[in-house]
């Protein structure tokens, strides 16, 4: 029986990709590199911001740490200007979360920078919806490392096997498996269902209503 739920943010709760692409293209333009399109962003998203910067570079520069670091720094600056352009969640998510918060403690865990995660969650959801919202910080490993999800489980008073980790990517499936949590995933985000099942997802929902059914039947 599930006692707590941890949600990814990007591609699970909100369609953040347009703002992510906007911030990167501003950074690429500043440094004189060609822009990338949203199809390319789909390939690189969920890896963490520094790897996103690495793979946004032209192929010949992807092992050049100085160029990666320069683009990463520029992206952080520009994304800080535009990330709040993500001002709505996916359809059906507000009702789903409102229903769930009366039954389970909820948390958010993302590879997006921690300050952006906290501000976006505060913009998208009423105060007190989540026990915690945790993003990437340089003093701890990003997903799929299980340390932050395990910390969140402790905060919510649940054992790992009593938690579902809910995401939309192969990284989220790996995170759930590494943490010893149930891997429930959604296919309205940034990875299709076949990829998620191939990586070991337990169940994949096509709609928020279907996700609710999966959660309540675990």
C-alpha positions, 0 to 999 in steps of 0.5 A, a space after each residue: 500500500 502506498 503511503 507517499 508520492 514523489 512527483 517529477 516536475 518537467 513533463 509530469 506536472 507541467 510542460 516546461 519545455 518551451 521555457 527551457 528551450 527559450 533560455 537555452 537559445 538565448 544562451 546559445 545566441 549570446 555565445 555565438 552558437 546555432 540555436 536548437 529546436 524543441 525536438 532537440 530539447 526533447 532529446 536532452 531534457 531530464 539530464 540535468 542542466 549541465 548535461 543539457 548545456 553539453 548536448 546543446 553545443 555543436 557536436 565538436 564542442 561537447 567534450 570541451 569543459 570550458 565551453 560547456 561551463 560557459 554555456 551552462 553559466 549563460 543558460 542559468 542566467 537566461 533561464 532565470 529570466 524566462 522560467 516563470 513563463 511556465 505558468 500552467 500545469 498540464 490539463 487535469 493535474 490541478 484536480 489530481 493533486 488536489 484529490 491526492 493531497 487529502 490522502 497522501 503526503 506529496 513531494 516534488 523532485 526534479 533535476 531542474 535547479 533547486 531555486 527554480 523548482 521551488 519558485 515554479 511549484 509555488 507559482 503552479 500550486 497552492 501553498 502547502 500542497 507539497 511537503 517539500 520541492 527539491 531540485 538540483 544543488 551542486 552539493 548533492 547528486 542529481 537523479 537517478 541518484 536516490 539520495 534526495 528521493 530517500 530524504 523526501 521519503 523520510 520527511 514524509 514518514 514512509 519507507 521507500 517501498 511505500 512510496 511511488 516515484 512518478 515521472 515521465 522519463 527514463 531518468 525517473 524510472 532509474 531513480 525509482 528503481 535505485 531508491 527501491 520505490 514503485 515506478 509509476 510513469 506518465 506518457 504525456 511528457 517527454 518520453 513515450 510509453 515504450 521507452 518507459 516500459 523498456 527502462 522498467 516502469 511498472 505502469 504508465 498512465 496516459 491521462 491524469 485520471 488513469 494515473 489516479 487509478 494506478 495510484 489507488 490500485 497499488 
